[in-house]
Amino acid sequence: MKLPNYQAARWDEPVVMELGRPGARGQLFPAPEPELEVPEIPAAMRRKDRPELPEITEFEAQRHYLHLSQMTLGMMGVSLFGTCTMKYNSKTAEAATLRPELAEVHPYQHPDTLQGVLEIIHDFDGILQNLSGMDQFVFQAGGGADAAYTMAALARAYWADRGELGQRTEMVTSIQAHPCNPATAAAAGFTVVNLPLEENGYPSLEALKAAIGPKTALLMINNPDDMGIYNPEIKEWVRLAKEAGALCFYDHANFNGVMSKLSARELGFDACMFMLHKTFGAPKGGGGPAVGAFGCSDELAPYLPAPVVVKQGDTYRLDNDRPKSLGKIREFWGNVPQVVKAYAWARAMGAEGIAMASDISVVANNYMDKKLGEISGIEISNPDIHKRRMEMTRWSLGPLAEETGVGTADFANRMADYGIDPWWMSHEPWIVAEPFTPEAGELWSKQDIDQWIGVLAQIVQEARETPDLVKSAPHRQAIAQVDGSVFEDPDAWAMTWRAWQRKRAGDARASSGSA
């Protein structure tokens, strides 16, 4: 396949704070009319200095940010970004969130003025109940880690209510579960018990039996994991954990390959979460905006973070009268625009469309795996497992790195030179050498996947023939390779323009020898 002759745009201009000239304005506002009474601003609230803003025209500002957007690779290339399920974000759903009925409301308005918004929240709760078997969903969590913390905090409230929190002190998970599960459980005060993977790609039942007992508060697990391996013993896992009295939480971040094929309730779980910015067509946004939809059984519902949207007759209200609630996980009651986008995606897809998307995702992933298996120098994780992988697969550049010295971070930088978004490597710890975790999903066409594979094969060849070219990439981007060592040096970076000015002034004083 012919690879694109890619060259990123590059504009040689300073940051916006260094643009402009005195007197330039984007808007000129008229002086207040003489008869208009303008209240005097109290002295304590008045600025002592003029705001430090660039003086530029509206056109200059527009041009500058257009140039920045052109220099950003963004998500418009092929992005087989494993564990994040890149999907097309519908322009119709985007437009819906800009309508004044949604864009101009405030979460503290009286519920009587929020009936349409609350109805959407309630209806989407119902859609997720149908997919999971859970009895109630809330959307307060700001992402997957927030949703995992919701589970950990809910478990604390649940066991405290039963007088067993002093005994139930442990959370059981696997080394290949998403790190937010052990991290949030630890933040909630639980001791984490991490089970290692075995030859079949998941911990054994024997290891689980040895780990659970009277101290176990909850089991937190994702399935399939990021290796793409589905644990066929998951029902037995849940049964054993329940037998020990523990709560069971299903991290559904990797739901894309099993949508409509299973439900958390059928497997016995007490609670689960979905990432709306991954599975349900809302934009990922480079770390936000996001929503971790958290659902649970009726038994756990009293402990949910408040408020909860409920329906009474033909009206919807926000229920804050929940004495057993764990409290707030985040402000207000959810990132509503993201929920609306996910709701629009689910309604547009329908049950048949969601099932078809899941099928396409698994087929595309296995096509990708077959093509990857034809490239020498890379190997699949758990190579002795010959079953089909599901949502994604963890691969390793270990053999190629030993041969050439070129690793997975070098590949990620070089991929940008071909207009391909750098890949996802792995959650920590790296349990395979030089990992990368691609996911085809249902968005990308066969041609997209072939192009992605072609770029990878080309870089493998470059690693053997001109390794320094790969190690020094990117070469066709707006900026060259960034020196990552400065990220650990607070004296070398600044998060605001004022901080940068202070540091620059300090450097100038130091170089002149002044105090």
C-alpha positions as CSV (number, residue, x, y, z in Angstrom):
1,M,0.0,0.0,0.0
2,K,1.4,3.4,-1.0
3,L,2.0,5.5,2.2
4,P,1.0,9.1,2.3
5,N,3.7,11.8,1.7
6,Y,2.9,13.6,4.9
7,Q,4.3,16.9,6.1
8,A,2.8,18.7,9.0
9,A,2.2,22.5,8.8
10,R,4.8,24.6,10.5
11,W,4.3,28.3,11.3
12,D,7.2,30.4,12.7
13,E,5.4,32.7,15.1
14,P,5.6,33.3,18.9
15,V,3.0,32.5,21.5
16,V,-0.1,34.7,21.6
17,M,1.2,36.6,24.6
18,E,4.1,37.9,22.5
19,L,2.0,38.9,19.5
20,G,0.4,42.2,18.7
21,R,1.3,45.9,19.3
22,P,0.1,48.6,21.6
23,G,-3.4,49.9,20.7
24,A,-4.5,46.9,18.6
25,R,-8.0,45.8,19.6
26,G,-10.4,43.0,18.7
27,Q,-13.5,44.9,19.8
28,L,-14.1,48.6,20.5
29,F,-16.9,49.1,23.0
30,P,-18.8,52.4,23.2
31,A,-18.5,54.6,26.3
32,P,-21.5,54.4,28.6
33,E,-24.3,56.8,27.8
34,P,-24.2,59.9,30.0
35,E,-27.6,59.2,31.6
36,L,-26.7,55.6,32.5
37,E,-25.8,55.2,36.2
38,V,-22.7,53.1,36.5
39,P,-22.0,52.0,40.1
40,E,-18.5,52.8,41.3
41,I,-16.3,49.7,41.8
42,P,-15.2,49.4,45.4
43,A,-11.5,50.2,45.8
44,A,-10.7,46.8,47.2
45,M,-12.0,45.2,44.0
46,R,-10.2,47.5,41.5
47,R,-7.2,46.4,39.6
48,K,-3.9,48.0,40.5
49,D,-2.4,47.2,37.1
50,R,-3.9,46.7,33.6
51,P,-4.5,43.1,32.7
52,E,-1.6,41.5,30.9
53,L,-3.4,40.5,27.7
54,P,-2.0,40.6,24.1
55,E,-3.2,43.6,22.1
56,I,-4.2,42.0,18.8
57,T,-7.1,42.3,16.3
58,E,-9.8,39.7,16.1
59,F,-8.4,38.5,12.7
60,E,-4.9,38.2,14.1
61,A,-6.2,36.1,17.0
62,Q,-8.2,33.9,14.6
63,R,-5.2,33.4,12.3
64,H,-2.9,32.5,15.2
65,Y,-5.2,29.8,16.5
66,L,-5.8,28.5,13.0
67,H,-2.1,28.1,12.6
68,L,-1.9,26.2,16.0
69,S,-4.6,23.9,14.9
70,Q,-2.8,23.2,11.6
71,M,0.3,22.3,13.5
72,T,-1.5,19.9,15.8
73,L,-1.8,16.4,14.5
74,G,-5.0,15.9,16.3
75,M,-7.3,12.9,16.0
76,M,-8.0,13.3,12.3
77,G,-5.4,10.7,11.3
78,V,-5.7,7.0,11.8
79,S,-5.7,6.4,15.5
80,L,-5.9,2.7,16.5
81,F,-5.5,3.8,20.1
82,G,-6.0,0.7,22.3
83,T,-8.0,0.9,25.5
84,C,-9.5,4.2,24.4
85,T,-11.9,3.1,21.6
86,M,-11.7,6.0,19.2
87,K,-15.1,6.5,17.6
88,Y,-16.7,9.0,15.2
89,N,-18.2,11.9,17.1
90,S,-21.4,12.8,15.3
91,K,-21.8,16.4,14.3
92,T,-25.6,16.1,14.9
93,A,-24.9,15.2,18.6
94,E,-22.3,18.0,18.8
95,A,-24.9,20.5,17.4
96,A,-27.5,19.3,19.9
97,T,-25.3,20.3,22.9
98,L,-24.9,23.8,21.5
99,R,-28.7,24.5,21.5
100,P,-29.7,27.2,24.1
101,E,-32.0,24.7,25.8
102,L,-28.9,22.8,26.9
103,A,-26.0,25.2,26.5
104,E,-27.5,28.0,28.6
105,V,-29.0,26.0,31.5
106,H,-27.4,25.8,34.9
107,P,-27.4,22.7,37.2
108,Y,-28.7,24.8,40.1
109,Q,-31.8,25.9,38.2
110,H,-35.1,24.8,39.6
111,P,-35.9,21.2,38.3
112,D,-39.2,22.5,36.8
113,T,-37.0,24.4,34.3
114,L,-34.8,21.4,33.5
115,Q,-37.5,18.8,32.6
116,G,-36.1,18.2,29.1
117,V,-32.5,17.7,30.3
118,L,-33.6,15.5,33.2
119,E,-35.7,13.4,30.8
120,I,-32.7,12.7,28.7
121,I,-30.6,11.7,31.7
122,H,-33.4,9.4,32.9
123,D,-33.9,7.8,29.5
124,F,-30.2,7.2,29.0
125,D,-30.1,5.7,32.5
126,G,-32.7,3.2,31.1
127,I,-30.6,2.4,28.0
128,L,-27.6,1.6,30.2
129,Q,-29.8,-0.5,32.5
130,N,-30.8,-2.6,29.5
131,L,-27.2,-3.1,28.4
132,S,-25.9,-4.0,31.9
133,G,-28.8,-5.4,33.9
134,M,-28.2,-2.8,36.6
135,D,-31.0,-1.0,38.4
136,Q,-29.7,2.6,38.6
137,F,-27.1,4.8,36.8
138,V,-25.6,8.1,37.8
139,F,-23.3,10.3,35.7
140,Q,-21.6,12.4,38.3
141,A,-18.2,10.7,37.8
142,G,-15.8,12.7,35.6
143,G,-14.3,9.6,33.9
144,G,-13.3,6.0,34.4
145,A,-11.1,6.7,37.4
146,D,-13.9,8.7,39.0
147,A,-16.3,5.9,38.4
148,A,-13.8,3.4,40.0
149,Y,-13.5,5.7,43.0
150,T,-17.3,5.8,43.2
151,M,-17.3,2.1,43.6
152,A,-14.5,2.2,46.3
153,A,-16.3,5.0,48.2
154,L,-19.7,3.2,47.8
155,A,-18.1,0.0,49.2
156,R,-16.9,2.0,52.3
157,A,-20.4,3.4,52.8
158,Y,-21.9,0.0,52.4
159,W,-19.7,-1.9,54.8
160,A,-19.8,1.0,57.3
161,D,-23.6,0.8,57.3
162,R,-23.3,-2.8,58.2
163,G,-20.7,-2.3,60.9
164,E,-18.1,-4.4,58.9
165,L,-15.8,-1.7,57.6
166,G,-13.2,-2.5,60.2
167,Q,-13.1,-6.1,59.0
168,R,-13.6,-5.7,55.2
169,T,-10.3,-4.0,54.5
170,E,-9.1,-5.6,51.2
171,M,-9.8,-5.1,47.5
172,V,-8.8,-7.9,45.1
173,T,-7.9,-7.3,41.5
174,S,-5.4,-8.5,38.8
175,I,-2.1,-7.0,37.7
176,Q,-3.7,-6.4,34.3
177,A,-6.8,-4.6,35.6
178,H,-6.9,-0.9,34.8
179,P,-4.7,0.9,37.3
180,C,-7.5,3.2,38.4
181,N,-9.1,0.2,40.2
182,P,-6.2,-0.4,42.7
183,A,-5.4,3.3,42.8
184,T,-8.8,4.4,43.8
185,A,-9.4,1.5,46.2
186,A,-6.1,2.5,47.9
187,A,-7.3,6.1,48.0
188,A,-10.5,5.0,49.7
189,G,-8.4,3.2,52.4
190,F,-8.5,-0.4,51.2
191,T,-5.5,-2.7,51.0
192,V,-4.9,-3.9,47.4
193,V,-4.4,-7.5,46.6
194,N,-3.0,-7.8,43.1
195,L,-3.2,-11.2,41.4
196,P,-0.5,-12.1,38.8
197,L,-1.4,-13.4,35.3
198,E,-0.8,-17.0,34.5
199,E,-0.2,-18.9,31.2
200,N,-3.8,-18.7,30.2
201,G,-3.7,-14.9,30.3
202,Y,-5.6,-14.4,33.6
203,P,-5.1,-15.3,37.2
204,S,-6.2,-18.8,38.2
205,L,-9.1,-19.7,40.4
206,E,-6.6,-21.1,42.9
207,A,-5.0,-17.7,43.2
208,L,-8.3,-16.1,43.6
209,K,-9.4,-18.6,46.3
210,A,-6.2,-17.9,48.2
211,A,-6.7,-14.1,48.0
212,I,-10.4,-13.8,49.1
213,G,-11.9,-14.3,52.5
214,P,-13.5,-12.5,55.5
215,K,-11.3,-9.4,54.9
216,T,-12.4,-9.0,51.2
217,A,-14.5,-5.9,50.7
218,L,-14.7,-6.0,46.9
219,L,-13.5,-7.4,43.7
220,M,-12.7,-4.9,40.9
221,I,-11.9,-6.4,37.5
222,N,-12.1,-5.6,33.8
223,N,-12.8,-8.3,31.3
224,P,-11.6,-8.6,28.5
225,D,-8.4,-7.1,29.7
226,D,-6.0,-5.0,27.5
227,M,-4.5,-8.2,26.1
228,G,-7.8,-8.7,24.4
229,I,-8.2,-11.9,26.5
230,Y,-11.7,-12.8,27.9
231,N,-11.6,-14.7,31.1
232,P,-14.1,-17.6,30.6
233,E,-14.1,-18.3,34.3
234,I,-15.5,-14.9,35.2
235,K,-18.8,-16.3,36.5
236,E,-16.9,-18.5,38.9
237,W,-14.8,-15.6,40.0
238,V,-17.9,-13.6,40.9
239,R,-19.5,-16.6,42.6
240,L,-16.4,-17.2,44.8
241,A,-16.1,-13.5,45.7
242,K,-19.8,-13.4,46.6
243,E,-19.4,-16.6,48.7
244,A,-16.8,-14.7,50.7
245,G,-19.3,-11.8,51.1
246,A,-17.5,-9.4,48.9
247,L,-19.0,-6.8,46.5
248,C,-18.1,-7.3,42.8
249,F,-17.4,-4.4,40.4
250,Y,-17.1,-4.8,36.6
251,D,-14.8,-2.2,35.0
252,H,-16.5,-2.0,31.5
253,A,-13.8,0.2,29.9
254,N,-13.3,-2.6,27.4
255,F,-17.0,-3.0,26.6
256,N,-16.8,-2.3,22.9
257,G,-16.1,-5.9,21.9
258,V,-18.9,-7.4,24.0
259,M,-21.7,-4.8,23.7
260,S,-25.0,-6.6,23.6
261,K,-23.3,-9.9,24.1
262,L,-23.3,-10.0,27.9
263,S,-24.4,-8.0,30.8
264,A,-22.8,-7.4,34.2
265,R,-25.9,-8.6,36.0
266,E,-25.9,-11.9,34.1
267,L,-22.4,-12.5,35.3
268,G,-23.4,-11.7,38.9
269,F,-21.8,-8.3,39.4
270,D,-23.2,-5.8,41.8
271,A,-22.0,-2.7,40.0
272,C,-20.3,-1.6,36.7
273,M,-19.2,1.4,34.9
274,F,-19.1,2.6,31.3
275,M,-16.9,5.3,29.8
276,L,-19.2,7.4,27.6
277,H,-16.2,9.1,26.0
278,K,-15.1,5.7,24.6
279,T,-17.9,3.2,24.1
280,F,-20.8,5.6,23.5
281,G,-19.5,7.9,20.8
282,A,-18.8,11.0,23.0
283,P,-15.5,12.7,22.2
284,K,-12.4,11.7,24.1
285,G,-10.9,15.1,24.1
286,G,-7.4,14.3,25.2
287,G,-8.1,13.6,28.8
288,G,-11.5,15.3,29.0
289,P,-14.3,16.1,28.9
290,A,-15.4,12.6,30.1
291,V,-18.1,10.8,32.0
292,G,-17.8,7.5,33.9
293,A,-21.4,6.2,34.0
294,F,-21.7,4.2,37.2
295,G,-24.5,1.7,37.7
296,C,-25.4,-0.6,40.5
297,S,-28.1,-3.0,41.9
298,D,-31.1,-1.8,43.9
299,E,-29.2,-3.1,47.1
300,L,-26.4,-0.6,46.5
301,A,-28.5,2.3,45.1
302,P,-29.1,4.0,48.5
303,Y,-25.3,4.7,48.7
304,L,-25.1,6.4,45.3
305,P,-23.7,9.9,45.1
306,A,-26.5,12.5,45.1
307,P,-28.4,13.9,43.5
308,V,-30.1,11.2,41.5
309,V,-32.5,11.9,38.7
310,V,-35.9,10.2,39.4
311,K,-39.2,10.2,37.7
312,Q,-42.5,10.8,39.5
313,G,-45.5,10.5,37.3
314,D,-44.8,12.7,34.3
315,T,-42.2,14.8,36.1
316,Y,-38.5,14.5,36.7
317,R,-36.7,15.7,39.8
318,L,-33.3,15.6,41.5
319,D,-33.4,13.4,44.6
320,N,-31.1,14.8,47.3
321,D,-32.9,13.2,50.2
322,R,-30.6,10.1,50.4
323,P,-29.3,9.7,54.0
324,K,-27.0,6.8,53.1
325,S,-25.4,8.5,50.1
326,L,-21.6,8.4,49.9
327,G,-21.7,12.2,49.1
328,K,-20.5,13.9,46.0
329,I,-17.7,12.4,43.7
330,R,-17.7,15.6,41.6
331,E,-19.6,18.9,41.4
332,F,-23.2,19.1,40.3
333,W,-24.8,15.9,38.8
334,G,-22.8,15.1,35.7
335,N,-21.2,16.5,32.5
336,V,-24.6,16.8,30.8
337,P,-23.4,17.7,27.3
338,Q,-21.3,14.5,27.1
339,V,-24.3,12.5,28.3
340,V,-26.5,14.0,25.6
341,K,-23.9,13.1,23.0
342,A,-23.8,9.5,24.3
343,Y,-27.6,9.4,24.4
344,A,-27.8,10.6,20.8
345,W,-25.2,7.9,19.7
346,A,-27.2,5.1,21.5
347,R,-30.5,6.2,20.1
348,A,-29.1,6.5,16.6
349,M,-27.4,3.1,16.7
350,G,-30.3,1.3,18.3
351,A,-30.0,-2.3,19.7
352,E,-29.2,-3.8,16.3
353,G,-26.6,-1.1,15.5
354,I,-24.9,-1.6,18.8
355,A,-24.7,-5.3,18.3
356,M,-23.4,-4.8,14.8
357,A,-20.7,-2.4,16.0
358,S,-19.5,-4.9,18.5
359,D,-19.3,-7.6,15.7
360,I,-17.4,-5.2,13.4
361,S,-15.0,-4.3,16.2
362,V,-14.0,-7.9,16.9
363,V,-13.6,-8.7,13.2
364,A,-11.6,-5.6,12.6
365,N,-9.3,-6.3,15.6
366,N,-8.7,-9.9,14.4
367,Y,-7.9,-8.7,10.9
368,M,-5.4,-6.2,12.3
369,D,-3.9,-9.0,14.5
370,K,-3.5,-11.2,11.4
371,K,-1.7,-8.5,9.5
372,L,0.5,-7.6,12.5
373,G,1.5,-11.3,12.8
374,E,3.1,-11.2,9.4
375,I,5.6,-8.5,10.4
376,S,8.9,-9.9,11.7
377,G,10.4,-8.4,14.9
378,I,7.1,-8.0,16.8
379,E,5.2,-10.7,18.8
380,I,1.8,-11.0,20.4
381,S,1.4,-11.1,24.2
382,N,0.6,-14.6,25.5
383,P,1.7,-16.2,22.2
384,D,0.6,-19.7,23.4
385,I,-3.1,-18.5,23.5
386,H,-4.6,-19.2,20.1
387,K,-8.1,-18.1,20.8
388,R,-9.4,-15.0,19.0
389,R,-8.7,-11.7,20.8
390,M,-11.5,-9.2,21.4
391,E,-11.4,-5.5,21.7
392,M,-7.7,-5.0,21.5
393,T,-4.4,-6.9,21.8
394,R,-1.2,-6.2,23.5
395,W,1.8,-6.6,21.2
396,S,5.5,-6.4,21.9
397,L,8.4,-4.8,20.0
398,G,10.8,-6.7,22.2
399,P,12.5,-8.9,19.6
400,L,13.0,-5.8,17.3
401,A,14.3,-3.7,20.1
402,E,16.9,-6.4,21.0
403,E,18.0,-6.5,17.3
404,T,18.0,-2.7,16.6
405,G,17.8,-0.8,19.9
406,V,14.6,0.9,18.6
407,G,11.8,0.8,21.2
408,T,8.1,1.5,21.3
409,A,8.5,5.2,22.3
410,D,10.7,5.7,19.2
411,F,8.0,4.1,17.0
412,A,5.4,6.4,18.5
413,N,7.4,9.5,17.6
414,R,8.1,8.2,14.0
415,M,4.5,7.3,13.3
416,A,3.7,11.0,13.6
417,D,5.9,11.6,10.5
418,Y,3.4,9.6,8.5
419,G,0.3,11.5,9.8
420,I,-0.6,8.5,12.0
421,D,-1.5,9.2,15.7
422,P,1.2,7.7,18.0
423,W,0.0,4.5,19.6
424,W,-1.0,3.6,23.1
425,M,1.8,1.6,24.7
426,S,0.6,0.0,28.0
427,H,-0.6,0.6,31.5
428,E,2.0,0.2,34.1
429,P,3.6,-2.2,34.9
430,W,4.8,-3.2,31.5
431,I,4.4,-7.0,31.6
432,V,5.6,-7.4,28.0
433,A,8.7,-5.8,26.6
434,E,8.4,-2.6,24.5
435,P,4.6,-2.8,24.4
436,F,2.0,-1.3,22.1
437,T,-1.8,-1.9,22.3
438,P,-3.7,-1.2,19.1
439,E,-7.5,-1.3,18.8
440,A,-9.2,-1.3,15.4
441,G,-12.8,-0.8,16.7
442,E,-15.7,-0.3,14.3
443,L,-14.8,3.2,13.1
444,W,-11.8,2.4,10.9
445,S,-12.2,1.0,7.4
446,K,-10.1,-1.9,6.0
447,Q,-8.1,0.8,4.1
448,D,-7.4,2.7,7.3
449,I,-6.2,-0.5,9.0
450,D,-4.0,-1.4,6.0
451,Q,-2.5,2.1,6.0
452,W,-1.7,1.9,9.7
453,I,-0.1,-1.6,9.2
454,G,1.8,-0.2,6.2
455,V,3.3,2.6,8.3
456,L,4.3,0.1,11.1
457,A,5.9,-2.2,8.5
458,Q,7.8,0.8,7.0
459,I,9.1,1.8,10.4
460,V,10.2,-1.7,11.2
461,Q,12.3,-1.6,8.0
462,E,13.7,1.8,9.0
463,A,14.6,0.5,12.4
464,R,16.8,-2.2,10.7
465,E,18.3,0.0,8.0
466,T,18.5,3.5,9.6
467,P,17.8,3.2,13.4
468,D,19.0,6.7,14.1
469,L,16.3,8.1,11.8
470,V,13.6,6.5,14.0
471,K,15.3,7.3,17.3
472,S,15.5,11.0,16.4
473,A,11.9,11.3,15.1
474,P,9.7,13.2,14.4
475,H,11.2,15.0,11.4
476,R,8.1,16.1,9.5
477,Q,6.2,17.7,12.4
478,A,5.8,21.2,13.7
479,I,8.3,20.6,16.4
480,A,11.3,18.2,16.8
481,Q,11.6,15.6,19.5
482,V,11.0,17.0,22.9
483,D,13.6,16.5,25.7
484,G,11.5,14.7,28.3
485,S,14.0,15.3,31.1
486,V,12.8,18.8,31.6
487,F,9.4,17.6,32.6
488,E,10.9,16.7,36.0
489,D,12.6,20.1,36.5
490,P,10.2,22.8,37.9
491,D,12.8,25.4,37.0
492,A,12.5,24.5,33.3
493,W,8.8,24.8,32.8
494,A,5.9,27.1,33.7
495,M,2.2,26.5,33.7
496,T,1.1,30.1,33.2
497,W,2.4,33.2,31.3
498,R,3.1,35.0,34.6
499,A,5.1,32.1,35.9
500,W,7.1,32.1,32.7
501,Q,7.8,35.8,33.0
502,R,8.9,35.4,36.6
503,K,11.3,32.6,35.7
504,R,12.6,34.4,32.6
505,A,13.2,37.5,34.7
506,G,15.0,35.4,37.3
507,D,17.2,33.9,34.6
508,A,18.0,37.4,33.3
509,R,18.9,38.6,36.8
510,A,21.1,35.5,37.4
511,S,22.9,36.0,34.1
512,S,23.6,39.6,34.9
513,G,24.9,38.8,38.3
514,S,22.3,40.9,40.1
515,A,20.4,39.8,43.2
